[in-house]
Amino acid sequence: MIWFAVSALVFWTICGVLSKLTREDRAYIDTSAFVIAGFVSLFIGFSILVGGASVAAEGMGPMGAGLLVVAFVPGLVLLIPWVWHVLGLAAHEAGQAALGVESMTVRRTYDAAEKLMHERKFEEAERAFLSEAEKEPEDPQPLRRAGDAALAAGRAEIAVGHFRRTLSRIRSDEDRASLGIRIAEIEHRTLGNEAAARRTLEDLLAELGHGTWGTYVRERLKRLG
């Protein structure tokens, strides 16, 4: 019976580790390599479990199947987060294929800089994002994230500068309104400069006009009194 207990522990450990890794904020969990490694690990763990159940039930007929079910169900419960993650990835891939996403422009990712942000190395992350911004002059994302890094490092004025440069790269009225309002909030609440916040919103309003997002900016301007 000890072989069955050991095999069950091995299987449960594999299930638990896969689910724990799935909950981590790491880029690798969305890769096919992670999914394939998970299936391989589960196959090995299930094979060990089958072997342990067979040894334990030797000469006892259908008892092996019962033992297998007893050990498999808790493992499946432990594995639920990983299963949902894999199903989510499959649904995402299916959606992309249905929409023809492979023919669209792929948005670049900045994993190295994001890793520095995750590690709370904000100044290093800021430099990394700025470096990427020079390589991708049409992409607002690295400059925006450089602003986030500077703000997290307590350098609000520098963050505002990065965000203002980001505005020149943004084409969407919605995104321009959102970032412009954020700049005004930092100027008003963090830097204590209400006049600068007002100018930011007024300049933004002049660009957006009387559309939906212009109305939204106008409302925020009124809140400044």
C-alpha positions as CSV (number, residue, x, y, z in Angstrom):
1,M,0.0,0.0,0.0
2,I,2.9,2.3,0.6
3,W,3.7,2.4,-3.2
4,F,0.2,3.6,-3.8
5,A,0.5,6.3,-1.2
6,V,3.8,7.5,-2.7
7,S,2.5,7.5,-6.2
8,A,-0.6,9.4,-5.1
9,L,1.6,12.1,-3.4
10,V,3.7,12.4,-6.6
11,F,0.6,12.9,-8.7
12,W,-0.9,15.4,-6.3
13,T,2.3,17.3,-6.1
14,I,2.5,17.6,-9.9
15,C,-1.1,18.9,-10.0
16,G,-0.5,21.4,-7.2
17,V,2.8,22.7,-8.7
18,L,1.2,23.3,-12.1
19,S,-1.7,25.2,-10.6
20,K,0.7,27.3,-8.4
21,L,2.8,28.2,-11.4
22,T,-0.3,29.2,-13.3
23,R,-1.2,31.8,-10.6
24,E,2.2,33.5,-10.9
25,D,2.6,36.7,-12.9
26,R,5.1,35.3,-15.4
27,A,5.2,35.5,-19.1
28,Y,6.0,31.8,-19.6
29,I,2.7,30.6,-18.3
30,D,1.1,31.7,-21.6
31,T,3.5,29.8,-23.8
32,S,2.9,26.5,-25.5
33,A,6.1,25.1,-23.9
34,F,4.5,25.5,-20.5
35,V,1.3,23.8,-21.6
36,I,3.2,20.9,-23.3
37,A,5.5,20.5,-20.2
38,G,2.3,20.4,-18.1
39,F,0.8,17.6,-20.1
40,V,4.0,15.6,-20.1
41,S,4.3,16.0,-16.3
42,L,0.7,14.9,-15.9
43,F,1.2,11.9,-18.1
44,I,4.2,10.8,-16.1
45,G,2.5,11.4,-12.8
46,F,-0.6,9.5,-13.9
47,S,1.5,6.6,-15.1
48,I,3.2,6.5,-11.7
49,L,-0.3,6.6,-10.0
50,V,-1.5,3.7,-12.2
51,G,1.5,1.7,-11.3
52,G,1.1,2.3,-7.6
53,A,-2.6,1.4,-7.7
54,S,-1.8,-1.8,-9.6
55,V,0.8,-2.8,-7.1
56,A,-1.5,-2.1,-4.2
57,A,-4.4,-4.0,-5.7
58,E,-2.4,-7.0,-6.9
59,G,-4.6,-10.1,-6.5
60,M,-7.6,-8.0,-5.4
61,G,-9.4,-7.6,-8.7
62,P,-11.3,-4.3,-9.3
63,M,-9.8,-2.7,-6.3
64,G,-7.1,-1.1,-8.4
65,A,-9.7,1.0,-10.3
66,G,-11.2,2.1,-7.1
67,L,-7.8,3.2,-5.7
68,L,-7.1,5.0,-8.9
69,V,-10.3,7.0,-8.7
70,V,-9.7,7.8,-5.0
71,A,-6.3,9.3,-5.9
72,F,-7.2,10.9,-9.2
73,V,-10.2,13.0,-8.0
74,P,-8.2,15.1,-5.4
75,G,-5.5,15.6,-8.0
76,L,-8.1,16.9,-10.5
77,V,-9.4,19.3,-7.9
78,L,-5.8,20.6,-7.3
79,L,-5.4,20.9,-11.1
80,I,-8.5,23.1,-11.7
81,P,-6.6,26.4,-12.0
82,W,-4.2,24.9,-14.6
83,V,-7.1,23.3,-16.5
84,W,-9.0,26.7,-16.7
85,H,-5.8,28.4,-17.8
86,V,-5.2,25.9,-20.6
87,L,-8.8,26.1,-21.7
88,G,-8.6,29.9,-21.7
89,L,-5.5,29.8,-23.9
90,A,-7.2,27.4,-26.3
91,A,-10.2,29.7,-26.5
92,H,-8.0,32.7,-27.1
93,E,-6.1,31.0,-29.9
94,A,-9.4,29.8,-31.4
95,G,-10.7,33.4,-31.3
96,Q,-7.6,34.8,-32.9
97,A,-7.8,32.2,-35.7
98,A,-11.5,33.0,-36.3
99,L,-10.8,36.8,-36.5
100,G,-7.7,36.3,-38.7
101,V,-5.5,37.9,-36.1
102,E,-2.4,36.3,-37.7
103,S,-2.8,38.8,-40.5
104,M,-2.9,41.8,-38.2
105,T,0.0,43.8,-36.8
106,V,1.3,42.1,-33.7
107,R,1.8,44.4,-30.7
108,R,5.3,44.2,-29.4
109,T,5.9,43.2,-25.8
110,Y,8.6,44.5,-23.5
111,D,9.2,41.5,-21.2
112,A,12.6,42.5,-19.9
113,A,11.5,45.9,-18.8
114,E,8.2,44.5,-17.4
115,K,10.3,42.0,-15.4
116,L,12.2,44.9,-13.8
117,M,8.9,46.5,-12.9
118,H,7.7,43.3,-11.3
119,E,10.9,43.1,-9.3
120,R,10.3,46.8,-8.2
121,K,13.5,48.0,-9.9
122,F,11.7,51.1,-11.1
123,E,14.7,53.2,-12.2
124,E,16.1,50.4,-14.2
125,A,12.7,49.6,-15.7
126,E,12.3,53.3,-16.6
127,R,15.6,53.3,-18.5
128,A,14.7,50.0,-20.2
129,F,11.3,51.4,-21.4
130,L,12.9,54.6,-22.6
131,S,15.4,52.5,-24.6
132,E,12.6,50.6,-26.2
133,A,10.7,53.8,-26.9
134,E,13.6,55.0,-29.0
135,K,13.5,51.8,-31.0
136,E,9.7,52.0,-31.5
137,P,8.9,55.7,-32.1
138,E,5.3,54.9,-33.1
139,D,4.4,52.8,-30.1
140,P,3.1,54.7,-27.1
141,Q,3.3,51.7,-24.7
142,P,7.0,52.0,-23.7
143,L,6.9,55.7,-23.0
144,R,3.7,55.2,-21.0
145,R,5.3,52.4,-19.0
146,A,8.4,54.6,-18.4
147,G,6.1,57.1,-16.9
148,D,4.5,54.4,-14.7
149,A,8.0,53.4,-13.6
150,A,9.1,57.0,-12.8
151,L,5.9,57.6,-10.8
152,A,6.4,54.4,-8.9
153,A,9.9,55.6,-8.0
154,G,8.5,58.8,-6.6
155,R,9.6,61.1,-9.5
156,A,6.2,62.6,-10.4
157,E,7.5,65.5,-12.5
158,I,9.6,63.1,-14.7
159,A,6.6,60.8,-15.0
160,V,4.5,63.7,-16.3
161,G,7.2,64.4,-18.9
162,H,7.1,60.8,-20.1
163,F,3.3,60.9,-20.2
164,R,3.2,64.1,-22.2
165,R,5.5,62.6,-24.8
166,T,3.3,59.6,-24.9
167,L,0.3,61.8,-25.9
168,S,2.0,62.7,-29.1
169,R,2.1,59.0,-30.1
170,I,-1.5,58.2,-29.2
171,R,-4.2,58.3,-32.0
172,S,-7.2,57.2,-30.1
173,D,-9.3,60.0,-28.6
174,E,-10.3,57.7,-25.8
175,D,-6.7,56.9,-24.9
176,R,-5.7,60.5,-25.2
177,A,-8.5,61.6,-22.9
178,S,-7.6,58.9,-20.3
179,L,-3.9,59.7,-20.2
180,G,-4.5,63.5,-20.3
181,I,-6.8,63.3,-17.3
182,R,-4.2,61.1,-15.5
183,I,-1.6,63.8,-16.1
184,A,-3.9,66.4,-14.7
185,E,-4.6,64.3,-11.7
186,I,-0.8,63.9,-11.0
187,E,-0.2,67.6,-11.4
188,H,-3.1,68.5,-9.1
189,R,-3.0,65.9,-6.4
190,T,0.7,64.8,-6.3
191,L,2.5,68.0,-7.4
192,G,-0.1,70.4,-6.0
193,N,-0.1,72.5,-9.1
194,E,-3.8,73.2,-9.9
195,A,-2.9,75.7,-12.6
196,A,-0.9,73.2,-14.5
197,A,-3.6,70.6,-14.2
198,R,-6.1,73.1,-15.6
199,R,-3.9,74.0,-18.6
200,T,-3.4,70.3,-19.3
201,L,-7.2,69.7,-19.4
202,E,-7.8,72.9,-21.4
203,D,-5.2,71.9,-24.1
204,L,-6.7,68.4,-24.2
205,L,-10.2,69.8,-24.6
206,A,-9.1,72.0,-27.5
207,E,-7.9,68.9,-29.3
208,L,-10.9,66.7,-28.6
209,G,-13.6,69.3,-29.2
210,H,-17.3,68.6,-28.4
211,G,-17.2,64.8,-28.9
212,T,-17.9,62.2,-26.2
213,W,-14.4,62.4,-24.8
214,G,-14.2,66.1,-25.0
215,T,-17.4,66.2,-22.9
216,Y,-15.7,63.8,-20.4
217,V,-12.6,66.1,-20.2
218,R,-14.9,69.2,-19.8
219,E,-16.5,67.5,-16.8
220,R,-13.2,66.9,-15.2
221,L,-12.2,70.5,-15.8
222,K,-15.3,71.7,-14.0
223,R,-14.3,69.6,-10.9
224,L,-11.2,71.8,-10.6
225,G,-13.6,74.7,-9.9
